[in-house]
Amino acid sequence: EVHLLESGGGLVQPGGSLRLSCAASGFTFSSYAMSWVRQAPGKGLEWVSAVASDDNTYYADSVKGRFIISRDNSKNTLFLQMNSLRAEDTAVYYCAKRWHSSGWFDAFDIWGQGTMVTVSS
Amino acid sequence: DIVMTQTPISLSVTPGQPASISCKSSQSLLHSDGKTYLYWYLQKAGQSPQLLIYEVSSRFSGVPDRFSGSGSGTDFTLKISRVEAEDVGVYYCMQAIHLWTFGQGTKVEIK
């Protein structure tokens, strides 16, 4: 069974850093692009960042220069290093698997359960 | 950036009655490969989003046939032919032609 499990969320002060992890299982992790999508409390979904199977990375303008996405294919794990955190980064962060292993324009077919990040003093 | 706009924001439906949600994109989602990269998700309370419809009108695996999608270019619609209690939640459209952007969501509840 395909499964994604996020961890690393918590409470952090404005300006601080946090590293999220997403452990993947049940599929050939290295073959798939992966993304982070966040959801602020009571709000909608916002795509944050993606890393392709060739390690190319992509970011939303709202996090560019502050967040770094990476992957460790040997450990089937996706990461999101979040720096210079702001109150508006407070959200549940989901990791999501791209549906198909080839091509680029595609949906996310599998999502984790999410990890909560709260940025507050 | 492509902006996705959904209407209505919320919908209250009697079980067994139809429901319709509109999604408009600020740019055409038709790619030169002939495909249109518009998707629909349902997020039930306390759960992660689940894929319902891909490329405008194709149902994802396991999605009941009461769900249907239509549209082209910049205007799209999700229809539920007969709403059931399990269809309650927030529906999002998403574009995938230029990175990814979601609509603001439409909350569907049962009367």
gemmi code that builds the backbone of each chain (N, CA, C; Angstrom):
import gemmi

chains = {
    "A": [
        ("GLU", (0.847, -1.198, 0.000), (0.000, 0.000, 0.000), (0.881, 1.246, 0.000)),
        ("VAL", (0.533, 2.203, -0.829), (1.263, 3.462, -0.902), (0.930, 4.306, 0.314)),
        ("HIS", (1.982, 4.851, 0.951), (1.774, 5.589, 2.196), (2.793, 6.710, 2.324)),
        ("LEU", (2.327, 7.858, 2.841), (3.194, 8.994, 3.122), (2.966, 9.422, 4.563)),
        ("LEU", (4.047, 9.624, 5.302), (3.924, 10.004, 6.709), (4.828, 11.188, 6.999)),
        ("GLU", (4.186, 12.353, 7.276), (4.936, 13.556, 7.588), (5.293, 13.624, 9.067)),
        ("SER", (6.374, 14.327, 9.366), (6.776, 14.577, 10.743), (7.599, 15.853, 10.786)),
        ("GLY", (7.847, 16.343, 11.994), (8.718, 17.496, 12.160), (8.020, 18.808, 12.457)),
        ("GLY", (6.688, 18.806, 12.433), (5.965, 20.028, 12.720), (6.073, 20.408, 14.192)),
        ("GLY", (5.637, 21.626, 14.504), (5.664, 22.078, 15.885), (5.532, 23.582, 15.971)),
        ("LEU", (5.812, 24.100, 17.167), (5.730, 25.531, 17.426), (7.122, 26.148, 17.282)),
        ("VAL", (7.209, 27.222, 16.522), (8.493, 27.900, 16.309), (8.251, 29.399, 16.336)),
        ("GLN", (9.239, 30.141, 16.798), (9.114, 31.592, 16.853), (9.330, 32.216, 15.475)),
        ("PRO", (8.741, 33.369, 15.255), (8.997, 34.084, 13.983), (10.492, 34.274, 13.778)),
        ("GLY", (10.929, 34.018, 12.535), (12.350, 34.107, 12.217), (13.091, 32.803, 12.410)),
        ("GLY", (12.428, 31.832, 13.023), (13.064, 30.551, 13.297), (13.027, 29.598, 12.117)),
        ("SER", (13.543, 28.392, 12.350), (13.628, 27.371, 11.307), (13.008, 26.071, 11.776)),
        ("LEU", (12.607, 25.259, 10.807), (12.022, 23.958, 11.090), (12.280, 23.072, 9.874)),
        ("ARG", (12.482, 21.786, 10.100), (12.681, 20.856, 8.990), (11.611, 19.782, 9.046)),
        ("LEU", (10.817, 19.707, 7.997), (9.788, 18.680, 7.881), (10.330, 17.491, 7.108)),
        ("SER", (9.831, 16.304, 7.462), (10.179, 15.082, 6.745), (8.915, 14.377, 6.300)),
        ("CYS", (9.031, 13.608, 5.250), (7.916, 12.808, 4.747), (8.476, 11.457, 4.339)),
        ("ALA", (8.111, 10.433, 5.103), (8.576, 9.074, 4.816), (7.604, 8.397, 3.863)),
        ("ALA", (8.139, 7.902, 2.755), (7.312, 7.277, 1.727), (7.501, 5.762, 1.728)),
        ("SER", (6.438, 5.046, 1.385), (6.522, 3.594, 1.279), (5.497, 3.093, 0.278)),
        ("GLY", (5.748, 1.922, -0.276), (4.783, 1.279, -1.162), (4.918, 1.627, -2.627)),
        ("PHE", (5.915, 2.431, -2.986), (6.150, 2.761, -4.388), (7.622, 3.096, -4.592)),
        ("THR", (8.053, 3.171, -5.841), (9.442, 3.465, -6.160), (9.658, 4.969, -6.035)),
        ("PHE", (10.022, 5.394, -4.834), (10.078, 6.815, -4.475), (10.921, 7.611, -5.459)),
        ("SER", (12.052, 7.085, -5.852), (12.990, 7.835, -6.695), (12.414, 8.184, -8.067)),
        ("SER", (11.365, 7.491, -8.486), (10.809, 7.688, -9.833), (9.761, 8.788, -9.902)),
        ("TYR", (9.346, 9.315, -8.763), (8.219, 10.243, -8.734), (8.601, 11.624, -8.231)),
        ("ALA", (8.058, 12.643, -8.887), (8.131, 13.987, -8.335), (7.267, 14.040, -7.082)),
        ("MET", (7.688, 14.853, -6.131), (6.974, 15.000, -4.870), (6.774, 16.482, -4.577)),
        ("SER", (5.719, 16.783, -3.856), (5.409, 18.174, -3.523), (5.050, 18.331, -2.058)),
        ("TRP", (5.122, 19.579, -1.602), (4.554, 19.993, -0.322), (3.405, 20.957, -0.633)),
        ("VAL", (2.280, 20.723, 0.033), (1.101, 21.575, -0.081), (0.678, 21.937, 1.331)),
        ("ARG", (0.331, 23.206, 1.570), (-0.042, 23.603, 2.923), (-1.461, 24.139, 2.978)),
        ("GLN", (-1.998, 24.150, 4.198), (-3.358, 24.622, 4.429), (-3.402, 25.369, 5.747)),
        ("ALA", (-3.509, 26.678, 5.668), (-3.631, 27.487, 6.876), (-4.942, 27.157, 7.580)),
        ("PRO", (-5.014, 27.348, 8.890), (-6.218, 26.993, 9.639), (-7.480, 27.615, 9.044)),
        ("GLY", (-8.442, 26.775, 8.691), (-9.704, 27.226, 8.138), (-9.640, 27.758, 6.730)),
        ("LYS", (-8.499, 27.589, 6.067), (-8.302, 28.131, 4.719), (-8.157, 27.023, 3.683)),
        ("GLY", (-7.897, 27.431, 2.444), (-7.774, 26.480, 1.353), (-6.368, 25.948, 1.186)),
        ("LEU", (-6.179, 25.220, 0.092), (-4.915, 24.556, -0.189), (-3.984, 25.475, -0.979)),
        ("GLU", (-2.698, 25.437, -0.633), (-1.682, 26.235, -1.328), (-0.477, 25.348, -1.627)),
        ("TRP", (-0.170, 25.174, -2.907), (1.044, 24.453, -3.271), (2.258, 25.262, -2.833)),
        ("VAL", (3.256, 24.577, -2.263), (4.423, 25.242, -1.698), (5.684, 24.988, -2.518)),
        ("SER", (5.958, 23.703, -2.801), (7.223, 23.376, -3.432), (7.154, 21.980, -4.031)),
        ("ALA", (8.002, 21.749, -5.031), (8.073, 20.430, -5.659), (9.522, 20.094, -5.984)),
        ("VAL", (9.814, 18.793, -5.971), (11.116, 18.314, -6.420), (10.863, 17.177, -7.408)),
        ("ALA", (11.481, 17.295, -8.577), (11.296, 16.290, -9.606), (12.191, 15.081, -9.332)),
        ("SER", (11.985, 14.029, -10.104), (12.805, 12.825, -9.946), (14.265, 13.104, -10.327)),
        ("ASP", (14.499, 14.146, -11.121), (15.877, 14.510, -11.495), (16.458, 15.566, -10.543)),
        ("ASP", (15.743, 15.819, -9.421), (16.164, 16.745, -8.369), (15.971, 18.225, -8.702)),
        ("ASN", (15.398, 18.542, -9.864), (15.039, 19.935, -10.112), (13.979, 20.359, -9.097)),
        ("THR", (14.079, 21.610, -8.633), (13.181, 22.084, -7.588), (12.381, 23.302, -8.044)),
        ("TYR", (11.215, 23.463, -7.432), (10.278, 24.524, -7.792), (9.636, 25.044, -6.521)),
        ("TYR", (9.370, 26.361, -6.492), (8.828, 26.974, -5.291), (7.732, 27.979, -5.621)),
        ("ALA", (6.772, 28.099, -4.714), (5.808, 29.185, -4.790), (6.529, 30.480, -4.426)),
        ("ASP", (6.062, 31.588, -4.986), (6.708, 32.879, -4.710), (6.705, 33.205, -3.220)),
        ("SER", (5.683, 32.741, -2.506), (5.524, 33.061, -1.087), (6.617, 32.452, -0.214)),
        ("VAL", (7.326, 31.433, -0.722), (8.350, 30.771, 0.091), (9.719, 30.782, -0.570)),
        ("LYS", (9.805, 31.282, -1.790), (11.075, 31.283, -2.525), (12.141, 32.055, -1.748)),
        ("GLY", (13.320, 31.445, -1.630), (14.413, 32.076, -0.898), (14.411, 31.764, 0.592)),
        ("ARG", (13.324, 31.186, 1.099), (13.239, 30.856, 2.530), (13.147, 29.347, 2.765)),
        ("PHE", (12.467, 28.640, 1.865), (12.262, 27.188, 2.011), (13.151, 26.450, 1.010)),
        ("ILE", (13.608, 25.257, 1.417), (14.387, 24.400, 0.535), (13.811, 22.996, 0.561)),
        ("ILE", (13.439, 22.494, -0.605), (12.931, 21.127, -0.713), (14.078, 20.216, -1.152)),
        ("SER", (14.082, 18.996, -0.633), (15.103, 18.034, -1.029), (14.552, 16.633, -0.824)),
        ("ARG", (15.283, 15.669, -1.337), (14.862, 14.277, -1.199), (16.082, 13.401, -0.990)),
        ("ASP", (15.883, 12.303, -0.250), (16.921, 11.300, -0.062), (16.339, 9.990, -0.561)),
        ("ASN", (16.658, 9.639, -1.790), (16.062, 8.447, -2.381), (16.520, 7.165, -1.691)),
        ("SER", (17.689, 7.186, -1.070), (18.171, 6.001, -0.367), (17.342, 5.704, 0.883)),
        ("LYS", (16.688, 6.767, 1.399), (15.860, 6.613, 2.600), (14.379, 6.825, 2.298)),
        ("ASN", (14.023, 6.961, 1.012), (12.620, 7.177, 0.628), (11.978, 8.310, 1.426)),
        ("THR", (12.697, 9.411, 1.537), (12.237, 10.506, 2.381), (12.334, 11.849, 1.656)),
        ("LEU", (11.278, 12.630, 1.830), (11.194, 13.988, 1.301), (11.372, 14.956, 2.459)),
        ("PHE", (12.037, 16.095, 2.193), (12.273, 17.077, 3.246), (11.796, 18.466, 2.803)),
        ("LEU", (11.506, 19.284, 3.814), (11.273, 20.700, 3.570), (11.959, 21.476, 4.684)),
        ("GLN", (13.045, 22.153, 4.335), (13.745, 23.018, 5.284), (13.096, 24.398, 5.211)),
        ("MET", (12.548, 24.821, 6.329), (11.833, 26.101, 6.362), (12.605, 27.085, 7.236)),
        ("ASN", (13.084, 28.177, 6.641), (13.844, 29.195, 7.341), (13.093, 30.516, 7.347)),
        ("SER", (13.533, 31.424, 8.199), (12.930, 32.774, 8.287), (11.407, 32.675, 8.346)),
        ("LEU", (10.923, 31.835, 9.231), (9.483, 31.572, 9.287), (8.694, 32.791, 9.758)),
        ("ARG", (7.498, 32.904, 9.180), (6.604, 34.030, 9.469), (5.276, 33.497, 9.996)),
        ("ALA", (4.500, 34.356, 10.639), (3.196, 33.939, 11.149), (2.324, 33.356, 10.037)),
        ("GLU", (2.442, 33.925, 8.850), (1.606, 33.472, 7.723), (2.025, 32.107, 7.171)),
        ("ASP", (3.112, 31.537, 7.681), (3.502, 30.170, 7.310), (2.792, 29.133, 8.174)),
        ("THR", (2.050, 29.590, 9.179), (1.308, 28.674, 10.033), (0.293, 27.895, 9.204)),
        ("ALA", (0.394, 26.565, 9.257), (-0.457, 25.733, 8.411), (-0.205, 24.256, 8.694)),
        ("VAL", (-1.104, 23.428, 8.213), (-0.828, 21.999, 8.103), (-0.075, 21.806, 6.784)),
        ("TYR", (1.028, 21.104, 6.858), (1.851, 20.856, 5.675), (1.679, 19.388, 5.263)),
        ("TYR", (1.203, 19.199, 4.033), (1.027, 17.867, 3.467), (2.139, 17.579, 2.458)),
        ("CYS", (2.649, 16.359, 2.466), (3.447, 15.938, 1.327), (2.516, 15.170, 0.389)),
        ("ALA", (2.802, 15.277, -0.893), (1.917, 14.692, -1.894), (2.743, 14.092, -3.020)),
        ("LYS", (2.322, 12.939, -3.466), (3.008, 12.231, -4.544), (2.381, 12.586, -5.887)),
        ("ARG", (3.206, 12.864, -6.877), (2.691, 13.079, -8.229), (2.182, 11.749, -8.752)),
        ("TRP", (1.048, 11.757, -9.443), (0.347, 10.546, -9.855), (1.213, 9.675, -10.755)),
        ("HIS", (1.763, 10.233, -11.815), (2.493, 9.435, -12.792), (3.995, 9.658, -12.638)),
        ("SER", (4.771, 8.667, -12.998), (6.217, 8.783, -12.873), (6.842, 9.519, -14.045)),
        ("SER", (6.109, 9.660, -15.145), (6.661, 10.355, -16.312), (5.814, 11.587, -16.628)),
        ("GLY", (6.358, 12.439, -17.477), (5.650, 13.675, -17.784), (5.801, 14.670, -16.649)),
        ("TRP", (5.123, 15.814, -16.758), (5.253, 16.821, -15.696), (3.897, 17.358, -15.242)),
        ("PHE", (3.012, 17.647, -16.193), (1.700, 18.202, -15.859), (0.831, 17.081, -15.292)),
        ("ASP", (0.544, 17.154, -14.007), (-0.084, 15.994, -13.382), (-0.685, 16.386, -12.045)),
        ("ALA", (-1.566, 15.511, -11.543), (-2.193, 15.712, -10.239), (-1.397, 14.992, -9.160)),
        ("PHE", (-1.837, 15.183, -7.926), (-1.290, 14.468, -6.782), (-2.302, 13.380, -6.422)),
        ("ASP", (-1.843, 12.130, -6.398), (-2.796, 11.060, -6.142), (-2.767, 10.559, -4.708)),
        ("ILE", (-1.644, 10.705, -4.044), (-1.511, 10.253, -2.663), (-1.021, 11.415, -1.802)),
        ("TRP", (-1.692, 11.604, -0.663), (-1.333, 12.666, 0.273), (-1.059, 12.042, 1.638)),
        ("GLY", (-0.159, 12.661, 2.387), (0.019, 12.253, 3.767), (-1.091, 12.830, 4.626)),
        ("GLN", (-1.007, 12.590, 5.923), (-2.041, 13.084, 6.842), (-1.742, 14.511, 7.312)),
        ("GLY", (-0.528, 14.980, 7.019), (-0.179, 16.356, 7.345), (0.504, 16.512, 8.685)),
        ("THR", (1.309, 17.565, 8.798), (1.957, 17.919, 10.061), (1.766, 19.417, 10.284)),
        ("MET", (1.404, 19.793, 11.507), (1.058, 21.185, 11.807), (2.298, 22.001, 12.163)),
        ("VAL", (2.417, 23.153, 11.533), (3.478, 24.103, 11.843), (2.828, 25.383, 12.355)),
        ("THR", (3.228, 25.805, 13.545), (2.699, 27.036, 14.127), (3.846, 28.003, 14.360)),
        ("VAL", (3.736, 29.168, 13.759), (4.764, 30.200, 13.916), (4.188, 31.303, 14.792)),
        ("SER", (4.694, 31.376, 16.003), (4.144, 32.334, 16.965), (5.144, 32.580, 18.083)),
        ("SER", (5.107, 33.794, 18.619), (5.972, 34.120, 19.754), (5.235, 33.876, 21.072)),
    ],
    "B": [
        ("ASP", (1.088, 34.231, -12.494), (0.502, 33.084, -11.826), (-0.946, 32.899, -12.259)),
        ("ILE", (-1.361, 31.667, -12.335), (-2.746, 31.371, -12.717), (-3.633, 31.406, -11.477)),
        ("VAL", (-4.698, 32.181, -11.554), (-5.658, 32.296, -10.455), (-6.875, 31.444, -10.780)),
        ("MET", (-7.295, 30.645, -9.800), (-8.456, 29.782, -9.942), (-9.578, 30.337, -9.068)),
        ("THR", (-10.753, 30.552, -9.651), (-11.869, 31.139, -8.920), (-13.064, 30.212, -8.953)),
        ("GLN", (-13.501, 29.796, -7.774), (-14.639, 28.879, -7.668), (-15.888, 29.607, -7.199)),
        ("THR", (-17.014, 29.178, -7.694), (-18.310, 29.625, -7.199), (-19.284, 28.460, -7.211)),
        ("PRO", (-20.199, 28.399, -6.215), (-20.265, 29.303, -5.066), (-19.223, 28.941, -4.014)),
        ("ILE", (-19.155, 29.725, -2.964), (-18.254, 29.423, -1.851), (-18.830, 28.304, -0.996)),
        ("SER", (-20.164, 28.261, -0.909), (-20.796, 27.187, -0.156), (-22.107, 26.797, -0.826)),
        ("LEU", (-22.537, 25.585, -0.521), (-23.686, 24.987, -1.182), (-24.382, 24.075, -0.187)),
        ("SER", (-25.693, 24.235, -0.017), (-26.472, 23.362, 0.846), (-27.438, 22.586, -0.039)),
        ("VAL", (-27.330, 21.262, -0.010), (-28.063, 20.437, -0.966), (-28.905, 19.376, -0.257)),
        ("THR", (-30.104, 19.183, -0.730), (-30.967, 18.109, -0.234), (-30.468, 16.781, -0.797)),
        ("PRO", (-30.350, 15.750, 0.034), (-29.917, 14.441, -0.480), (-30.753, 13.986, -1.666)),
        ("GLY", (-30.062, 13.490, -2.683), (-30.743, 13.044, -3.886), (-30.871, 14.108, -4.954)),
        ("GLN", (-30.609, 15.346, -4.584), (-30.665, 16.447, -5.540), (-29.287, 16.696, -6.161)),
        ("PRO", (-29.257, 17.330, -7.332), (-27.964, 17.615, -7.978), (-27.266, 18.821, -7.371)),
        ("ALA", (-25.958, 18.882, -7.624), (-25.152, 20.026, -7.213), (-24.151, 20.336, -8.316)),
        ("SER", (-23.809, 21.616, -8.417), (-22.883, 22.040, -9.466), (-21.936, 23.099, -8.917)),
        ("ILE", (-20.658, 22.960, -9.241), (-19.638, 23.908, -8.799), (-18.883, 24.407, -10.026)),
        ("SER", (-18.680, 25.709, -10.086), (-17.972, 26.311, -11.207), (-16.539, 26.671, -10.817)),
        ("CYS", (-15.657, 26.561, -11.770), (-14.253, 26.921, -11.567), (-13.770, 27.645, -12.823)),
        ("LYS", (-13.223, 28.827, -12.625), (-12.698, 29.587, -13.753), (-11.216, 29.881, -13.531)),
        ("SER", (-10.433, 29.721, -14.581), (-9.002, 30.001, -14.486), (-8.678, 31.295, -15.214)),
        ("SER", (-7.626, 31.969, -14.751), (-7.251, 33.263, -15.344), (-6.524, 33.102, -16.677)),
        ("GLN", (-6.077, 31.868, -16.957), (-5.447, 31.560, -18.240), (-5.960, 30.212, -18.727)),
        ("SER", (-5.878, 29.999, -20.023), (-6.317, 28.718, -20.570), (-5.470, 27.575, -20.003)),
        ("LEU", (-6.140, 26.483, -19.696), (-5.458, 25.306, -19.171), (-5.238, 24.257, -20.254)),
        ("LEU", (-5.497, 24.638, -21.514), (-5.279, 23.755, -22.649), (-3.811, 23.824, -23.064)),
        ("HIS", (-3.150, 22.657, -23.021), (-1.737, 22.584, -23.385), (-1.602, 22.255, -24.868)),
        ("SER", (-0.431, 22.510, -25.410), (-0.180, 22.210, -26.821), (-0.238, 20.710, -27.111)),
        ("ASP", (-0.192, 19.880, -26.065), (-0.301, 18.429, -26.276), (-1.758, 17.986, -26.423)),
        ("GLY", (-2.676, 18.953, -26.336), (-4.090, 18.657, -26.528), (-4.836, 18.361, -25.245)),
        ("LYS", (-4.105, 18.216, -24.142), (-4.754, 17.927, -22.862), (-5.005, 19.217, -22.098)),
        ("THR", (-6.037, 19.162, -21.251), (-6.376, 20.294, -20.388), (-6.146, 19.866, -18.944)),
        ("TYR", (-5.260, 20.600, -18.261), (-4.791, 20.136, -16.953), (-5.582, 20.771, -15.807)),
        ("LEU", (-6.828, 20.301, -15.693), (-7.735, 20.760, -14.657), (-8.222, 19.552, -13.872)),
        ("TYR", (-8.145, 19.672, -12.540), (-8.460, 18.555, -11.662), (-9.432, 19.015, -10.583)),
        ("TRP", (-10.146, 18.048, -9.994), (-11.041, 18.309, -8.868), (-10.682, 17.392, -7.701)),
        ("TYR", (-10.686, 17.997, -6.495), (-10.426, 17.257, -5.269), (-11.578, 17.470, -4.300)),
        ("LEU", (-11.766, 16.498, -3.405), (-12.679, 16.612, -2.290), (-11.884, 16.423, -1.009)),
        ("GLN", (-12.053, 17.361, -0.084), (-11.428, 17.208, 1.228), (-12.534, 17.078, 2.268)),
        ("LYS", (-12.679, 15.892, 2.811), (-13.646, 15.666, 3.873), (-13.059, 16.137, 5.193)),
        ("ALA", (-13.927, 16.407, 6.133), (-13.510, 16.966, 7.414), (-12.440, 16.096, 8.084)),
        ("GLY", (-11.328, 16.735, 8.454), (-10.266, 16.032, 9.148), (-9.438, 15.111, 8.282)),
        ("GLN", (-9.641, 15.156, 6.965), (-8.910, 14.262, 6.074), (-8.064, 15.046, 5.070)),
        ("SER", (-7.180, 14.318, 4.412), (-6.395, 14.897, 3.319), (-7.258, 14.936, 2.067)),
        ("PRO", (-6.914, 15.798, 1.129), (-7.680, 15.849, -0.126), (-7.596, 14.527, -0.884)),
        ("GLN", (-8.675, 14.225, -1.611), (-8.699, 13.028, -2.441), (-9.077, 13.429, -3.862)),
        ("LEU", (-8.372, 12.828, -4.824), (-8.579, 13.167, -6.232), (-9.889, 12.566, -6.735)),
        ("LEU", (-10.699, 13.400, -7.357), (-11.971, 12.943, -7.918), (-11.927, 12.854, -9.444)),
        ("ILE", (-11.520, 13.962, -10.064), (-11.586, 14.123, -11.514), (-10.223, 14.588, -12.024)),
        ("TYR", (-9.762, 14.002, -13.131), (-8.517, 14.474, -13.743), (-8.751, 14.866, -15.188)),
        ("GLU", (-7.951, 15.797, -15.651), (-8.032, 16.314, -17.020), (-9.478, 16.602, -17.416)),
        ("VAL", (-10.106, 17.401, -16.602), (-11.454, 17.979, -16.810), (-12.591, 17.007, -16.537)),
        ("SER", (-12.522, 15.795, -17.116), (-13.745, 14.991, -17.134), (-13.551, 13.506, -16.829)),
        ("SER", (-12.346, 13.062, -16.546), (-12.124, 11.642, -16.275), (-12.156, 11.376, -14.784)),
        ("ARG", (-12.954, 10.367, -14.400), (-13.044, 10.041, -12.975), (-11.836, 9.215, -12.536)),
        ("PHE", (-11.288, 9.569, -11.374), (-10.176, 8.823, -10.794), (-10.703, 7.474, -10.311)),
        ("SER", (-9.781, 6.552, -10.096), (-10.132, 5.204, -9.670), (-11.020, 5.211, -8.426)),
        ("GLY", (-12.142, 4.506, -8.504), (-13.020, 4.346, -7.363), (-14.037, 5.461, -7.159)),
        ("VAL", (-13.986, 6.491, -7.979), (-14.915, 7.621, -7.825), (-16.270, 7.248, -8.435)),
        ("PRO", (-17.340, 7.423, -7.685), (-18.670, 7.052, -8.187), (-19.065, 7.838, -9.436)),
        ("ASP", (-19.895, 7.218, -10.275), (-20.247, 7.870, -11.542), (-21.263, 8.999, -11.379)),
        ("ARG", (-21.692, 9.285, -10.137), (-22.541, 10.463, -9.940), (-21.712, 11.762, -10.031)),
        ("PHE", (-20.376, 11.621, -9.994), (-19.494, 12.773, -10.160), (-19.113, 12.895, -11.638)),
        ("SER", (-19.234, 14.108, -12.171), (-18.814, 14.323, -13.551), (-18.202, 15.710, -13.688)),
        ("GLY", (-17.253, 15.817, -14.600), (-16.615, 17.096, -14.858), (-16.742, 17.476, -16.311)),
        ("SER", (-16.802, 18.774, -16.551), (-16.902, 19.256, -17.919), (-16.231, 20.614, -18.030)),
        ("GLY", (-16.132, 21.085, -19.271), (-15.567, 22.407, -19.501), (-14.413, 22.383, -20.471)),
        ("SER", (-13.891, 23.572, -20.736), (-12.751, 23.711, -21.638), (-12.121, 25.079, -21.455)),
        ("GLY", (-10.854, 25.182, -21.863), (-10.181, 26.469, -21.829), (-10.014, 27.045, -20.435)),
        ("THR", (-10.943, 27.907, -20.052), (-10.854, 28.563, -18.749), (-12.085, 28.346, -17.868)),
        ("ASP", (-13.091, 27.681, -18.373), (-14.346, 27.496, -17.639), (-14.668, 26.026, -17.436)),
        ("PHE", (-14.851, 25.645, -16.161), (-15.029, 24.246, -15.832), (-16.131, 24.069, -14.803)),
        ("THR", (-16.722, 22.865, -14.785), (-17.822, 22.580, -13.871), (-17.699, 21.167, -13.331)),
        ("LEU", (-17.933, 21.044, -12.034), (-18.065, 19.737, -11.397), (-19.537, 19.546, -11.047)),
        ("LYS", (-20.090, 18.420, -11.429), (-21.491, 18.145, -11.117), (-21.610, 16.852, -10.323)),
        ("ILE", (-22.495, 16.877, -9.345), (-22.873, 15.674, -8.619), (-24.332, 15.432, -8.970)),
        ("SER", (-24.619, 14.316, -9.599), (-25.978, 14.100, -10.122), (-27.007, 13.929, -9.007)),
        ("ARG", (-26.624, 13.208, -7.966), (-27.511, 13.001, -6.820), (-26.641, 12.989, -5.570)),
        ("VAL", (-26.691, 14.078, -4.812), (-25.811, 14.223, -3.651), (-26.172, 13.214, -2.555)),
        ("GLU", (-25.130, 12.599, -2.000), (-25.304, 11.693, -0.874), (-24.598, 12.280, 0.350)),
        ("ALA", (-24.938, 11.776, 1.523), (-24.376, 12.299, 2.767), (-22.856, 12.232, 2.765)),
        ("GLU", (-22.292, 11.212, 2.136), (-20.835, 11.036, 2.123), (-20.122, 12.035, 1.211)),
        ("ASP", (-20.873, 12.828, 0.469), (-20.269, 13.806, -0.451), (-19.969, 15.138, 0.239)),
        ("VAL", (-20.316, 15.229, 1.518), (-20.086, 16.461, 2.273), (-18.583, 16.732, 2.417)),
        ("GLY", (-18.210, 17.993, 2.250), (-16.821, 18.377, 2.385), (-16.545, 19.620, 1.565)),
        ("VAL", (-15.264, 19.905, 1.365), (-14.864, 21.058, 0.569), (-14.255, 20.568, -0.744)),
        ("TYR", (-14.766, 21.097, -1.826), (-14.301, 20.730, -3.165), (-13.356, 21.805, -3.693)),
        ("TYR", (-12.241, 21.357, -4.254), (-11.261, 22.268, -4.828), (-10.989, 21.910, -6.278)),
        ("CYS", (-10.916, 22.920, -7.133), (-10.357, 22.694, -8.458), (-8.870, 23.039, -8.384)),
        ("MET", (-8.093, 22.464, -9.286), (-6.653, 22.692, -9.298), (-6.152, 22.689, -10.739)),
        ("GLN", (-5.260, 23.627, -11.051), (-4.631, 23.617, -12.372), (-3.215, 23.108, -12.243)),
        ("ALA", (-2.745, 22.415, -13.286), (-1.399, 21.854, -13.246), (-0.618, 22.157, -14.526)),
        ("ILE", (-1.042, 23.192, -15.257), (-0.332, 23.524, -16.481), (0.859, 24.438, -16.211)),
        ("HIS", (0.795, 25.222, -15.152), (1.903, 26.054, -14.727), (2.071, 25.892, -13.225)),
        ("LEU", (2.974, 25.004, -12.843), (3.068, 24.581, -11.441), (1.652, 24.196, -10.995)),
        ("TRP", (1.269, 24.547, -9.777), (-0.060, 24.118, -9.318), (-0.733, 25.240, -8.540)),
        ("THR", (-2.018, 25.442, -8.809), (-2.805, 26.426, -8.072), (-4.180, 25.840, -7.807)),
        ("PHE", (-4.691, 26.082, -6.611), (-6.007, 25.591, -6.218), (-7.021, 26.738, -6.205)),
        ("GLY", (-8.271, 26.400, -6.444), (-9.335, 27.344, -6.184), (-9.500, 27.504, -4.678)),
        ("GLN", (-10.337, 28.454, -4.280), (-10.467, 28.732, -2.843), (-11.346, 27.737, -2.113)),
        ("GLY", (-11.994, 26.855, -2.881), (-12.804, 25.816, -2.256), (-14.287, 26.142, -2.233)),
        ("THR", (-15.106, 25.094, -2.334), (-16.562, 25.198, -2.214), (-17.021, 24.191, -1.172)),
        ("LYS", (-17.626, 24.700, -0.114), (-18.087, 23.812, 0.967), (-19.476, 23.291, 0.640)),
        ("VAL", (-19.613, 21.978, 0.587), (-20.903, 21.343, 0.318), (-21.425, 20.706, 1.590)),
        ("GLU", (-22.634, 21.070, 1.948), (-23.264, 20.486, 3.129), (-24.641, 19.961, 2.766)),
        ("ILE", (-25.162, 19.125, 3.628), (-26.475, 18.523, 3.414), (-27.536, 19.336, 4.155)),
        ("LYS", (-28.659, 19.599, 3.480), (-29.768, 20.306, 4.132), (-30.442, 19.411, 5.162)),
    ],
}
model = gemmi.Model(1)
for chain_id, residues in chains.items():
    chain = gemmi.Chain(chain_id)
    for i, (resn, *xyz) in enumerate(residues, 1):
        res = gemmi.Residue()
        res.name, res.seqid = resn, gemmi.SeqId(i, " ")
        for name, pos in zip(("N", "CA", "C"), xyz):
            atom = gemmi.Atom()
            atom.name, atom.element = name, gemmi.Element(name[0])
            atom.pos, atom.b_iso = gemmi.Position(*pos), 0.0
            res.add_atom(atom)
        chain.add_residue(res)
    model.add_chain(chain)
structure = gemmi.Structure()
structure.add_model(model)
structure.setup_entities()
